Amino acid sequence: MTKPLESGSALPAITLPLVGGGEMTCGGEAGWRLLVVYRGKHCPLCKKYLTRLEELKPRYGDAAATVVAISGDPLEKAESDKAELNLSFPVAYDLSVEQMRAWGLYVSSPRSDQETDRPFSEPGLFLLRPDGNIQILDISNAPFARPDLETILLGLTLAREKDYPVRGTA
């Protein structure tokens, strides 16, 4: 793993393909963004987390934030997740191991062919300010530890409305 990213720093820009066509550059773009990195189609906890994110998406929209889900899965698996979970937000795919490491994410190898067929990222969450700098970040080494999405929404709201500072920079 590379050096962890620092709060308040710029998220390294990575351009990824999107389910449904086109691509998105994650990091460095304007506007508030919530980037949720999930393990992949093989993870039932990811499905639950993405479903909760979909439920909260209108409230993130009210807070003027774009929501994006990202995985290292290939197109077919990402398409399947987007359709199965009825996700209305963009889903980016093909995050490479090198890109995972650039974002300070933990990388795991599959335990078996039934799990998945390639290394994958453990969960990560990045709330980016309009300048592309990290307001909130959470990196986990296991699928069981993820931030509560309503609490992240509260942080977004405070950061926007009250100019709450980036914490953890001392």
Short mmCIF file of the C-alpha atoms (twelve columns), coordinates in Angstrom:
data_MODEL
# 
_entry.id   MODEL 
# 
loop_
_atom_site.group_PDB 
_atom_site.id 
_atom_site.type_symbol 
_atom_site.label_atom_id 
_atom_site.label_alt_id 
_atom_site.label_comp_id 
_atom_site.label_asym_id 
_atom_site.label_seq_id 
_atom_site.Cartn_x 
_atom_site.Cartn_y 
_atom_site.Cartn_z 
_atom_site.pdbx_PDB_model_num 
ATOM 1   C CA . MET A 1   0.000   0.000   0.000   1 
ATOM 2   C CA . THR A 2   1.200   3.478   -0.776  1 
ATOM 3   C CA . LYS A 3   1.248   6.380   1.658   1 
ATOM 4   C CA . PRO A 4   -2.262  7.145   2.933   1 
ATOM 5   C CA . LEU A 5   -3.989  10.202  1.541   1 
ATOM 6   C CA . GLU A 6   -4.250  13.183  3.853   1 
ATOM 7   C CA . SER A 7   -7.471  14.987  4.675   1 
ATOM 8   C CA . GLY A 8   -7.595  18.314  2.890   1 
ATOM 9   C CA . SER A 9   -5.339  17.068  0.091   1 
ATOM 10  C CA . ALA A 10  -6.349  16.620  -3.530  1 
ATOM 11  C CA . LEU A 11  -7.612  13.186  -4.483  1 
ATOM 12  C CA . PRO A 12  -5.462  11.917  -7.363  1 
ATOM 13  C CA . ALA A 13  -7.565  12.175  -10.518 1 
ATOM 14  C CA . ILE A 14  -8.488  8.858   -12.115 1 
ATOM 15  C CA . THR A 15  -10.605 8.496   -15.247 1 
ATOM 16  C CA . LEU A 16  -12.844 5.431   -15.290 1 
ATOM 17  C CA . PRO A 17  -15.466 4.025   -17.672 1 
ATOM 18  C CA . LEU A 18  -19.117 4.222   -16.632 1 
ATOM 19  C CA . VAL A 19  -21.846 1.636   -16.884 1 
ATOM 20  C CA . GLY A 20  -24.040 2.788   -19.745 1 
ATOM 21  C CA . GLY A 21  -21.178 4.429   -21.620 1 
ATOM 22  C CA . GLY A 22  -18.851 7.346   -21.316 1 
ATOM 23  C CA . GLU A 23  -16.315 7.939   -18.615 1 
ATOM 24  C CA . MET A 24  -15.835 10.045  -15.518 1 
ATOM 25  C CA . THR A 25  -12.781 11.629  -13.977 1 
ATOM 26  C CA . CYS A 26  -12.954 11.058  -10.253 1 
ATOM 27  C CA . GLY A 27  -10.891 13.613  -8.350  1 
ATOM 28  C CA . GLY A 28  -10.169 17.127  -9.481  1 
ATOM 29  C CA . GLU A 29  -13.668 17.905  -10.791 1 
ATOM 30  C CA . ALA A 30  -15.854 20.777  -9.617  1 
ATOM 31  C CA . GLY A 31  -18.737 20.367  -7.183  1 
ATOM 32  C CA . TRP A 32  -19.267 18.288  -4.081  1 
ATOM 33  C CA . ARG A 33  -18.791 14.566  -4.813  1 
ATOM 34  C CA . LEU A 34  -19.299 11.440  -2.751  1 
ATOM 35  C CA . LEU A 35  -17.202 8.618   -4.172  1 
ATOM 36  C CA . VAL A 36  -17.999 5.206   -2.687  1 
ATOM 37  C CA . VAL A 37  -15.551 2.447   -3.563  1 
ATOM 38  C CA . TYR A 38  -17.111 -0.976  -3.150  1 
ATOM 39  C CA . ARG A 39  -15.541 -4.436  -3.238  1 
ATOM 40  C CA . GLY A 40  -17.557 -5.752  -6.168  1 
ATOM 41  C CA . LYS A 41  -20.479 -7.911  -7.199  1 
ATOM 42  C CA . HIS A 42  -19.331 -10.789 -4.982  1 
ATOM 43  C CA . CYS A 43  -19.920 -8.772  -1.767  1 
ATOM 44  C CA . PRO A 44  -23.382 -8.968  -0.147  1 
ATOM 45  C CA . LEU A 45  -22.491 -6.191  2.309   1 
ATOM 46  C CA . CYS A 46  -21.659 -3.919  -0.625  1 
ATOM 47  C CA . LYS A 47  -25.093 -4.554  -2.111  1 
ATOM 48  C CA . LYS A 48  -26.693 -3.529  1.180   1 
ATOM 49  C CA . TYR A 49  -24.516 -0.390  1.389   1 
ATOM 50  C CA . LEU A 50  -25.221 0.625   -2.218  1 
ATOM 51  C CA . THR A 51  -28.952 0.063   -1.671  1 
ATOM 52  C CA . ARG A 52  -28.826 2.386   1.343   1 
ATOM 53  C CA . LEU A 53  -26.897 4.932   -0.715  1 
ATOM 54  C CA . GLU A 54  -29.611 4.775   -3.385  1 
ATOM 55  C CA . GLU A 55  -32.252 5.437   -0.712  1 
ATOM 56  C CA . LEU A 56  -30.326 8.507   0.473   1 
ATOM 57  C CA . LYS A 57  -29.392 9.778   -2.995  1 
ATOM 58  C CA . PRO A 58  -32.202 12.376  -3.130  1 
ATOM 59  C CA . ARG A 59  -30.977 13.869  0.145   1 
ATOM 60  C CA . TYR A 60  -27.408 13.970  -1.188  1 
ATOM 61  C CA . GLY A 61  -28.811 15.720  -4.245  1 
ATOM 62  C CA . ASP A 62  -30.579 18.231  -1.976  1 
ATOM 63  C CA . ALA A 63  -27.150 18.883  -0.444  1 
ATOM 64  C CA . ALA A 64  -25.777 19.496  -3.967  1 
ATOM 65  C CA . ALA A 65  -23.517 16.434  -4.017  1 
ATOM 66  C CA . THR A 66  -23.011 14.010  -6.870  1 
ATOM 67  C CA . VAL A 67  -22.883 10.348  -5.800  1 
ATOM 68  C CA . VAL A 68  -20.690 7.840   -7.645  1 
ATOM 69  C CA . ALA A 69  -20.028 4.150   -6.909  1 
ATOM 70  C CA . ILE A 70  -16.721 2.647   -8.047  1 
ATOM 71  C CA . SER A 71  -15.326 -0.887  -8.200  1 
ATOM 72  C CA . GLY A 72  -12.590 -2.905  -9.824  1 
ATOM 73  C CA . ASP A 73  -15.173 -5.198  -11.388 1 
ATOM 74  C CA . PRO A 74  -15.352 -5.563  -15.174 1 
ATOM 75  C CA . LEU A 75  -18.254 -4.037  -17.103 1 
ATOM 76  C CA . GLU A 76  -20.516 -7.123  -16.980 1 
ATOM 77  C CA . LYS A 77  -20.463 -7.336  -13.172 1 
ATOM 78  C CA . ALA A 78  -20.861 -3.576  -12.709 1 
ATOM 79  C CA . GLU A 79  -23.803 -3.563  -15.154 1 
ATOM 80  C CA . SER A 80  -25.389 -6.414  -13.250 1 
ATOM 81  C CA . ASP A 81  -25.072 -4.585  -9.910  1 
ATOM 82  C CA . LYS A 82  -26.492 -1.358  -11.317 1 
ATOM 83  C CA . ALA A 83  -29.499 -3.199  -12.791 1 
ATOM 84  C CA . GLU A 84  -30.093 -5.593  -9.884  1 
ATOM 85  C CA . LEU A 85  -29.951 -2.823  -7.280  1 
ATOM 86  C CA . ASN A 86  -31.769 -0.222  -9.441  1 
ATOM 87  C CA . LEU A 87  -28.983 2.298   -8.910  1 
ATOM 88  C CA . SER A 88  -29.711 5.717   -10.386 1 
ATOM 89  C CA . PHE A 89  -26.264 7.193   -9.706  1 
ATOM 90  C CA . PRO A 90  -23.213 6.606   -11.916 1 
ATOM 91  C CA . VAL A 91  -21.319 3.342   -11.458 1 
ATOM 92  C CA . ALA A 92  -17.687 3.382   -12.551 1 
ATOM 93  C CA . TYR A 93  -15.765 0.154   -13.071 1 
ATOM 94  C CA . ASP A 94  -12.356 -1.316  -13.936 1 
ATOM 95  C CA . LEU A 95  -10.526 0.444   -11.085 1 
ATOM 96  C CA . SER A 96  -7.049  -1.080  -11.408 1 
ATOM 97  C CA . VAL A 97  -4.861  -2.252  -8.539  1 
ATOM 98  C CA . GLU A 98  -2.476  0.608   -9.325  1 
ATOM 99  C CA . GLN A 99  -5.356  3.095   -9.079  1 
ATOM 100 C CA . MET A 100 -6.589  1.491   -5.847  1 
ATOM 101 C CA . ARG A 101 -3.137  1.967   -4.352  1 
ATOM 102 C CA . ALA A 102 -2.970  5.584   -5.600  1 
ATOM 103 C CA . TRP A 103 -6.072  6.275   -3.510  1 
ATOM 104 C CA . GLY A 104 -4.632  4.485   -0.477  1 
ATOM 105 C CA . LEU A 105 -7.161  1.656   -0.625  1 
ATOM 106 C CA . TYR A 106 -6.517  -1.801  0.746   1 
ATOM 107 C CA . VAL A 107 -6.349  -4.499  -1.920  1 
ATOM 108 C CA . SER A 108 -7.374  -8.120  -1.332  1 
ATOM 109 C CA . SER A 109 -6.946  -11.276 -3.353  1 
ATOM 110 C CA . PRO A 110 -9.934  -13.576 -3.878  1 
ATOM 111 C CA . ARG A 111 -10.245 -16.483 -1.473  1 
ATOM 112 C CA . SER A 112 -11.611 -18.693 -4.247  1 
ATOM 113 C CA . ASP A 113 -12.852 -18.592 -7.824  1 
ATOM 114 C CA . GLN A 114 -16.399 -18.510 -6.434  1 
ATOM 115 C CA . GLU A 115 -15.665 -15.182 -4.719  1 
ATOM 116 C CA . THR A 116 -14.225 -13.367 -7.755  1 
ATOM 117 C CA . ASP A 117 -11.525 -13.737 -10.365 1 
ATOM 118 C CA . ARG A 118 -9.257  -10.747 -9.662  1 
ATOM 119 C CA . PRO A 119 -7.793  -8.642  -6.839  1 
ATOM 120 C CA . PHE A 120 -10.305 -6.129  -5.512  1 
ATOM 121 C CA . SER A 121 -10.424 -3.048  -3.352  1 
ATOM 122 C CA . GLU A 122 -11.716 -3.073  0.177   1 
ATOM 123 C CA . PRO A 123 -14.230 -0.277  0.928   1 
ATOM 124 C CA . GLY A 124 -13.336 3.365   0.679   1 
ATOM 125 C CA . LEU A 125 -15.302 6.599   0.839   1 
ATOM 126 C CA . PHE A 126 -14.230 10.067  -0.262  1 
ATOM 127 C CA . LEU A 127 -16.293 13.218  0.173   1 
ATOM 128 C CA . LEU A 128 -14.692 15.820  -2.062  1 
ATOM 129 C CA . ARG A 129 -15.065 19.573  -1.811  1 
ATOM 130 C CA . PRO A 130 -15.734 21.628  -4.969  1 
ATOM 131 C CA . ASP A 131 -11.985 22.279  -5.270  1 
ATOM 132 C CA . GLY A 132 -11.338 18.496  -5.454  1 
ATOM 133 C CA . ASN A 133 -9.803  18.328  -1.993  1 
ATOM 134 C CA . ILE A 134 -10.844 15.671  0.503   1 
ATOM 135 C CA . GLN A 135 -13.311 16.831  3.163   1 
ATOM 136 C CA . ILE A 136 -13.939 13.333  4.591   1 
ATOM 137 C CA . LEU A 137 -12.237 10.039  3.877   1 
ATOM 138 C CA . ASP A 138 -12.677 6.560   5.212   1 
ATOM 139 C CA . ILE A 139 -10.539 3.606   4.182   1 
ATOM 140 C CA . SER A 140 -11.334 0.126   5.518   1 
ATOM 141 C CA . ASN A 141 -9.470  -3.148  5.286   1 
ATOM 142 C CA . ALA A 142 -12.651 -5.238  5.606   1 
ATOM 143 C CA . PRO A 143 -16.260 -5.132  4.400   1 
ATOM 144 C CA . PHE A 144 -17.564 -4.940  7.979   1 
ATOM 145 C CA . ALA A 145 -16.331 -1.401  8.737   1 
ATOM 146 C CA . ARG A 146 -17.981 1.395   6.760   1 
ATOM 147 C CA . PRO A 147 -19.153 4.874   7.715   1 
ATOM 148 C CA . ASP A 148 -22.841 5.492   8.245   1 
ATOM 149 C CA . LEU A 149 -24.151 7.238   5.126   1 
ATOM 150 C CA . GLU A 150 -26.576 9.457   7.070   1 
ATOM 151 C CA . THR A 151 -23.719 10.673  9.266   1 
ATOM 152 C CA . ILE A 152 -21.650 11.425  6.150   1 
ATOM 153 C CA . LEU A 153 -24.654 13.382  4.817   1 
ATOM 154 C CA . LEU A 154 -24.707 15.385  8.063   1 
ATOM 155 C CA . GLY A 155 -20.991 16.128  7.599   1 
ATOM 156 C CA . LEU A 156 -21.613 17.250  4.031   1 
ATOM 157 C CA . THR A 157 -24.433 19.535  5.142   1 
ATOM 158 C CA . LEU A 158 -22.332 21.118  7.903   1 
ATOM 159 C CA . ALA A 159 -19.350 21.546  5.595   1 
ATOM 160 C CA . ARG A 160 -21.493 23.304  2.983   1 
ATOM 161 C CA . GLU A 161 -23.763 25.400  5.182   1 
ATOM 162 C CA . LYS A 162 -21.373 26.346  7.969   1 
ATOM 163 C CA . ASP A 163 -18.050 26.108  6.139   1 
ATOM 164 C CA . TYR A 164 -17.042 23.345  8.565   1 
ATOM 165 C CA . PRO A 165 -13.288 22.908  8.238   1 
ATOM 166 C CA . VAL A 166 -11.445 19.849  7.045   1 
ATOM 167 C CA . ARG A 167 -10.434 17.962  10.204  1 
ATOM 168 C CA . GLY A 168 -7.292  15.923  10.857  1 
ATOM 169 C CA . THR A 169 -4.852  18.283  9.189   1 
ATOM 170 C CA . ALA A 170 -2.753  19.245  12.259  1 
# 
